[in-house]
Amino acid sequence: MSRLGTIGARLYRGEVGYDFIGKRKIWYAVSILITITAIVGLAVRGLNMGIEFKGGAVFTTPKTSVSVSQAQEYAQEASGHPAIVQELGNDTLRIQVSELTTAEAGEVGKQLAQDMGIKGEINAELVGPSWGEQIANKAWTGLGVFMLLVVIYLAIAFEWRMAVAALIALIHDITITVGIYALVGFEVTPGTVIGLLTILGYSLYDTVVVFDSLKEGTKDITKQTRWTYSEIANRSINGTLVRSINTTVVALLPVAGLLFIGGGFLGAGMLNDISLSLFVGLAAGAYSSIFIATPLVADLKEREPQMKALKKRVLAKRAAAAKGESADDADAEGAAAESYDDVPDAATAAGTVVGQRGRGHGRPSSGKRR
């Protein structure tokens, strides 16, 4: 077995682990800081909306020796608006100029052909802003329906606290991804929208894996006095940690190829819109499933009276064990702590009450329960 596999097996068995839940306030603070940075970037810089949303013209040139930078300069001089130029291959160029009317697009196309030394006219395709508005509205509708279905499914398959935590993690991932787009200045296109919708599923994947492990580990949790809910949640994170890392890395590698090699080295800028959203969303989704979603579930569950009572019993039993008391005395002390807080039936369900006898009057170790 590989070293990573050995570590994964030890994490799964609980032999080693990291206290993710215990340090959850640190993760919350980091996430809040990142989210605020993303929101500020979005508010200050805004999104660089593509031509599909703003409207304009797209010019496709035939084979030419003009460079991308030179073509961009020609387009900006001819139109008076910012231009985006992409190399399509076979020495052809795609030139985007926003906010052009039909008449203006014709004049700009003629001027571009003259400046670039192209015989005839350059093919122009007009894009109306209403089409982009329809895409945006459909994207928002799809996002809302998706989140609603996610909440309903998780509430049925697990419980409402997990559904709420998963929803918060999703909003966290989307906010960070959109904020990164604003800070980097990449163009937002329909491909970006597709990428954002795609990462929602990836974001939920690791979260559901941890939730499933947590659900399995907390069956009949009140019938034991060894672990609190938060400790079992922490064991669930550690038990699935290597799996989450492996799946995230495997998913990020091809996306990184699209973003850094395809968009960066090869100059295929049209890949940037979808690859950046996938890259940031996948990384944020893996982070939120470990550091946001599961700690939030633990926080919500620890507020329940039964979980509070369980925690008191567990801590009382550990304190008694540390003082060298018997197991019966430790259980009785835990039951007394629970009774003090007036939590009905929780101790009985846990099977920890040994009778109304006080400490020092427990039954012999070889005796029978009366």
C-alpha positions as CSV (number, residue, x, y, z in Angstrom):
1,M,0.0,0.0,0.0
2,S,1.3,3.5,-0.8
3,R,2.1,6.0,1.9
4,L,-0.9,8.1,1.0
5,G,-3.1,4.9,1.2
6,T,-1.6,4.1,4.6
7,I,-2.4,7.5,5.9
8,G,-5.9,7.3,4.5
9,A,-6.5,4.0,6.2
10,R,-5.2,5.3,9.5
11,L,-7.4,8.4,9.2
12,Y,-10.4,6.2,8.4
13,R,-9.8,4.1,11.5
14,G,-9.3,7.2,13.7
15,E,-5.7,6.3,14.6
16,V,-4.6,9.8,13.5
17,G,-6.5,12.9,12.7
18,Y,-6.6,16.7,12.6
19,D,-9.1,18.6,14.7
20,F,-11.0,20.4,12.0
21,I,-14.1,20.9,14.1
22,G,-12.2,22.2,17.1
23,K,-10.6,24.9,15.0
24,R,-13.7,25.8,13.1
25,K,-13.7,29.5,14.2
26,I,-10.4,29.9,12.4
27,W,-11.9,28.4,9.2
28,Y,-15.0,30.6,9.6
29,A,-12.8,33.7,9.9
30,V,-10.7,32.8,6.8
31,S,-13.9,32.2,4.8
32,I,-15.4,35.4,5.9
33,L,-12.3,37.3,5.0
34,I,-12.1,35.7,1.5
35,T,-15.8,36.3,0.9
36,I,-15.6,40.0,1.9
37,T,-12.6,40.4,-0.4
38,A,-14.6,38.8,-3.3
39,I,-17.6,41.0,-2.6
40,V,-15.5,44.2,-2.4
41,G,-13.8,43.2,-5.7
42,L,-17.2,42.7,-7.3
43,A,-18.5,46.0,-6.0
44,V,-15.4,48.1,-6.9
45,R,-14.3,46.5,-10.2
46,G,-17.5,44.8,-11.4
47,L,-17.7,42.0,-13.9
48,N,-16.3,42.3,-17.4
49,M,-19.4,41.2,-19.2
50,G,-18.9,39.7,-22.6
51,I,-20.4,40.8,-25.8
52,E,-23.2,38.3,-25.5
53,F,-24.5,40.3,-22.5
54,K,-23.7,43.8,-23.6
55,G,-24.4,43.5,-27.3
56,G,-22.1,44.5,-30.2
57,A,-20.4,43.0,-33.2
58,V,-18.0,40.0,-33.7
59,F,-15.7,40.3,-36.7
60,T,-14.0,37.2,-38.1
61,T,-11.1,37.9,-40.4
62,P,-9.7,35.6,-43.2
63,K,-6.1,34.6,-43.1
64,T,-3.9,37.5,-42.2
65,S,-0.4,38.3,-41.0
66,V,-1.6,41.0,-38.6
67,S,-0.8,40.3,-34.9
68,V,-3.3,40.1,-32.2
69,S,-2.1,43.3,-30.5
70,Q,-2.0,45.2,-33.8
71,A,-5.5,44.1,-34.7
72,Q,-6.8,45.2,-31.3
73,E,-5.3,48.6,-31.9
74,Y,-6.9,48.9,-35.3
75,A,-10.3,47.8,-33.9
76,Q,-10.2,50.3,-31.1
77,E,-9.2,53.2,-33.4
78,A,-12.0,52.2,-35.9
79,S,-14.8,51.8,-33.4
80,G,-13.8,54.0,-30.5
81,H,-14.7,51.2,-28.1
82,P,-12.5,48.6,-26.3
83,A,-11.9,45.5,-28.4
84,I,-11.1,41.9,-27.6
85,V,-9.0,39.9,-30.2
86,Q,-8.5,36.2,-30.2
87,E,-6.5,34.0,-32.5
88,L,-8.6,31.2,-33.9
89,G,-6.0,29.3,-35.8
90,N,-4.9,29.2,-39.5
91,D,-3.9,32.9,-39.0
92,T,-7.5,34.0,-38.6
93,L,-8.7,36.4,-35.9
94,R,-11.9,37.0,-33.9
95,I,-12.5,40.6,-33.0
96,Q,-15.2,41.6,-30.5
97,V,-16.3,45.2,-30.2
98,S,-19.2,46.0,-27.8
99,E,-22.0,48.5,-28.1
100,L,-22.0,48.8,-31.9
101,T,-25.2,49.4,-34.0
102,T,-25.8,47.8,-37.4
103,A,-24.6,50.8,-39.3
104,E,-21.6,51.3,-37.1
105,A,-20.6,47.7,-37.5
106,G,-20.6,48.0,-41.2
107,E,-18.3,51.0,-41.1
108,V,-16.0,49.4,-38.6
109,G,-15.7,46.3,-40.7
110,K,-14.7,48.3,-43.8
111,Q,-12.1,50.3,-41.8
112,L,-10.7,47.1,-40.4
113,A,-10.3,45.5,-43.8
114,Q,-8.5,48.6,-45.0
115,D,-6.2,48.8,-42.1
116,M,-5.3,45.1,-42.0
117,G,-4.8,44.9,-45.8
118,I,-7.7,42.4,-46.3
119,K,-9.4,42.4,-49.7
120,G,-13.2,42.6,-49.6
121,E,-15.2,42.9,-46.4
122,I,-14.7,41.2,-43.1
123,N,-17.5,39.0,-41.9
124,A,-19.5,40.6,-39.1
125,E,-22.0,39.1,-36.7
126,L,-24.2,41.3,-34.6
127,V,-25.3,40.3,-31.1
128,G,-28.2,42.1,-29.4
129,P,-28.1,42.8,-25.6
130,S,-31.6,41.3,-25.3
131,W,-30.2,37.9,-26.0
132,G,-27.7,38.2,-23.3
133,E,-30.4,39.3,-20.9
134,Q,-32.4,36.2,-21.7
135,I,-29.3,34.1,-20.9
136,A,-28.8,35.8,-17.6
137,N,-32.4,35.4,-16.6
138,K,-32.4,31.7,-17.5
139,A,-29.1,31.3,-15.6
140,W,-30.6,32.8,-12.4
141,T,-33.7,30.7,-12.8
142,G,-31.6,27.5,-13.2
143,L,-29.5,28.5,-10.2
144,G,-32.6,29.1,-8.0
145,V,-34.2,25.8,-9.1
146,F,-31.0,23.9,-8.5
147,M,-30.6,25.2,-5.0
148,L,-34.2,24.5,-4.1
149,L,-33.9,20.9,-5.3
150,V,-30.6,20.5,-3.4
151,V,-32.1,21.7,-0.2
152,I,-35.2,19.4,-0.5
153,Y,-33.1,16.4,-1.4
154,L,-30.6,16.8,1.4
155,A,-33.4,17.5,3.9
156,I,-35.0,14.2,2.9
157,A,-31.9,12.1,2.5
158,F,-30.1,13.5,5.6
159,E,-31.7,16.3,7.7
160,W,-32.6,20.0,7.4
161,R,-29.4,21.1,9.3
162,M,-27.2,19.4,6.6
163,A,-29.3,21.0,3.9
164,V,-28.8,24.5,5.4
165,A,-25.1,23.9,5.8
166,A,-24.7,22.7,2.2
167,L,-26.7,25.7,0.9
168,I,-24.4,28.1,2.8
169,A,-21.4,26.3,1.4
170,L,-22.8,26.6,-2.2
171,I,-23.4,30.3,-1.7
172,H,-19.8,30.6,-0.4
173,D,-18.3,28.9,-3.4
174,I,-20.3,30.9,-6.0
175,T,-19.5,34.2,-4.2
176,I,-15.8,33.5,-4.2
177,T,-15.8,32.4,-7.9
178,V,-17.7,35.5,-9.1
179,G,-15.4,37.7,-7.0
180,I,-12.3,36.1,-8.5
181,Y,-13.7,36.9,-12.0
182,A,-14.1,40.6,-10.9
183,L,-10.6,40.8,-9.5
184,V,-8.9,39.0,-12.4
185,G,-11.0,40.8,-15.1
186,F,-11.7,37.8,-17.2
187,E,-14.6,38.2,-19.6
188,V,-17.9,36.7,-18.5
189,T,-19.5,34.8,-21.3
190,P,-22.2,32.0,-21.6
191,G,-19.3,29.6,-21.0
192,T,-18.7,31.2,-17.6
193,V,-22.4,30.7,-16.7
194,I,-22.1,27.0,-17.8
195,G,-18.9,26.7,-15.6
196,L,-20.7,28.2,-12.6
197,L,-23.6,25.8,-12.9
198,T,-21.2,22.9,-13.3
199,I,-19.2,23.6,-10.2
200,L,-22.4,23.4,-8.1
201,G,-22.5,19.6,-8.6
202,Y,-18.7,19.3,-7.8
203,S,-19.1,21.5,-4.8
204,L,-21.8,19.2,-3.4
205,Y,-19.9,15.9,-4.2
206,D,-17.4,16.1,-1.3
207,T,-20.0,17.6,1.0
208,V,-22.4,14.7,0.5
209,V,-19.6,12.2,0.9
210,V,-18.8,13.6,4.4
211,F,-22.4,13.9,5.3
212,D,-23.0,10.3,4.4
213,S,-20.1,9.2,6.6
214,L,-21.4,11.5,9.4
215,K,-24.9,10.1,9.1
216,E,-23.6,6.5,9.4
217,G,-21.4,7.4,12.3
218,T,-24.1,9.1,14.4
219,K,-26.6,6.3,14.3
220,D,-27.8,5.6,17.8
221,I,-25.3,8.3,19.0
222,T,-27.1,8.8,22.3
223,K,-26.6,5.1,23.2
224,Q,-22.9,5.6,23.8
225,T,-20.8,7.9,26.0
226,R,-17.5,7.7,24.2
227,W,-17.8,10.5,21.6
228,T,-19.7,13.8,21.2
229,Y,-21.4,14.8,18.0
230,S,-18.6,17.2,17.1
231,E,-16.0,14.5,17.6
232,I,-17.8,12.1,15.4
233,A,-18.1,14.8,12.8
234,N,-14.4,15.4,13.0
235,R,-13.8,11.7,12.5
236,S,-16.0,11.7,9.5
237,I,-14.0,14.5,7.9
238,N,-10.7,12.8,8.6
239,G,-12.1,9.5,7.4
240,T,-13.0,10.9,4.0
241,L,-10.1,13.4,3.8
242,V,-7.8,11.5,1.4
243,R,-10.7,10.6,-0.8
244,S,-11.7,14.3,-1.1
245,I,-8.1,15.3,-1.8
246,N,-7.7,12.6,-4.5
247,T,-10.9,13.4,-6.3
248,T,-10.2,17.2,-6.2
249,V,-6.7,16.9,-7.5
250,V,-7.8,14.6,-10.3
251,A,-10.6,17.0,-11.3
252,L,-8.3,20.1,-11.1
253,L,-5.5,18.8,-13.2
254,P,-7.3,18.8,-16.6
255,V,-9.0,22.1,-15.7
256,A,-5.6,23.6,-14.9
257,G,-4.4,22.4,-18.3
258,L,-7.3,24.3,-20.0
259,L,-6.6,27.4,-17.9
260,F,-2.9,27.7,-17.8
261,I,-1.8,25.8,-20.9
262,G,-4.7,26.3,-23.2
263,G,-5.5,29.9,-22.2
264,G,-2.1,31.0,-21.1
265,F,0.6,29.4,-23.3
266,L,-1.4,28.5,-26.3
267,G,-3.3,31.8,-26.4
268,A,-6.8,30.2,-26.6
269,G,-8.4,32.9,-24.6
270,M,-11.9,31.5,-25.3
271,L,-11.0,28.7,-22.8
272,N,-10.4,31.2,-20.0
273,D,-14.1,32.0,-19.4
274,I,-15.1,28.4,-18.5
275,S,-11.8,27.1,-17.2
276,L,-11.4,29.8,-14.5
277,S,-14.8,29.2,-13.1
278,L,-14.3,25.5,-13.0
279,F,-10.8,25.8,-11.4
280,V,-11.8,28.2,-8.7
281,G,-15.1,26.5,-8.1
282,L,-13.6,23.0,-7.7
283,A,-11.0,24.3,-5.2
284,A,-13.6,26.3,-3.2
285,G,-16.0,23.4,-3.2
286,A,-13.3,21.0,-1.7
287,Y,-12.5,23.7,0.9
288,S,-16.1,24.4,1.9
289,S,-17.0,20.7,2.3
290,I,-14.2,20.3,4.9
291,F,-14.0,23.6,6.6
292,I,-17.5,25.1,6.2
293,A,-20.3,22.6,5.7
294,T,-19.5,19.9,8.3
295,P,-18.4,22.3,11.0
296,L,-21.7,24.2,10.5
297,V,-23.7,21.0,10.9
298,A,-21.8,20.2,14.1
299,D,-22.6,23.7,15.4
300,L,-26.3,23.3,14.6
301,K,-26.5,19.8,16.1
302,E,-24.7,20.7,19.3
303,R,-27.5,23.1,20.1
304,E,-30.0,20.3,20.5
305,P,-30.9,19.3,24.1
306,Q,-30.0,15.6,23.4
307,M,-26.6,16.5,22.1
308,K,-25.9,18.9,25.0
309,A,-26.8,16.1,27.4
310,L,-24.6,13.6,25.5
311,K,-21.7,16.0,25.7
312,K,-22.1,16.4,29.5
313,R,-22.2,12.6,29.9
314,V,-19.1,12.1,27.8
315,L,-17.1,14.8,29.6
316,A,-18.3,13.6,33.0
317,K,-17.2,10.0,32.2
318,R,-13.8,11.2,31.0
319,A,-13.3,13.3,34.1
320,A,-14.2,10.3,36.3
321,A,-11.9,8.1,34.3
322,A,-9.1,10.6,34.8
323,K,-9.6,10.5,38.5
324,G,-9.5,6.7,38.5
325,E,-13.1,6.0,39.3
326,S,-15.0,2.9,38.1
327,A,-17.0,2.8,34.9
328,D,-20.2,2.5,36.9
329,D,-19.4,5.6,38.9
330,A,-18.4,7.5,35.7
331,D,-21.8,6.5,34.1
332,A,-23.7,7.5,37.2
333,E,-21.9,10.9,37.3
334,G,-22.7,11.5,33.7
335,A,-26.4,10.6,34.3
336,A,-26.4,13.0,37.3
337,A,-25.0,15.8,35.1
338,E,-27.8,15.1,32.6
339,S,-30.5,15.0,35.3
340,Y,-29.2,18.3,36.7
341,D,-30.0,20.0,33.4
342,D,-33.5,18.4,33.3
343,V,-33.2,16.7,30.0
344,P,-35.9,14.0,30.1
345,D,-35.4,10.4,28.8
346,A,-32.0,11.1,27.3
347,A,-30.1,9.2,29.9
348,T,-32.5,6.3,29.8
349,A,-32.1,6.1,26.0
350,A,-28.4,6.0,26.4
351,G,-28.5,3.1,28.9
352,T,-26.3,4.9,31.4
353,V,-28.6,5.0,34.4
354,V,-27.6,2.4,37.0
355,G,-30.3,3.2,39.5
356,Q,-31.0,5.8,42.1
357,R,-28.1,4.7,44.3
358,G,-25.6,7.5,45.0
359,R,-21.9,7.3,44.5
360,G,-20.1,4.8,46.8
361,H,-23.1,2.4,46.8
362,G,-22.7,0.9,43.4
363,R,-23.2,-2.8,42.8
364,P,-20.2,-5.2,43.0
365,S,-18.5,-5.8,39.7
366,S,-19.7,-9.4,39.6
367,G,-23.2,-8.7,40.8
368,K,-26.4,-8.6,38.8
369,R,-28.5,-5.5,38.0
370,R,-31.5,-5.2,40.2
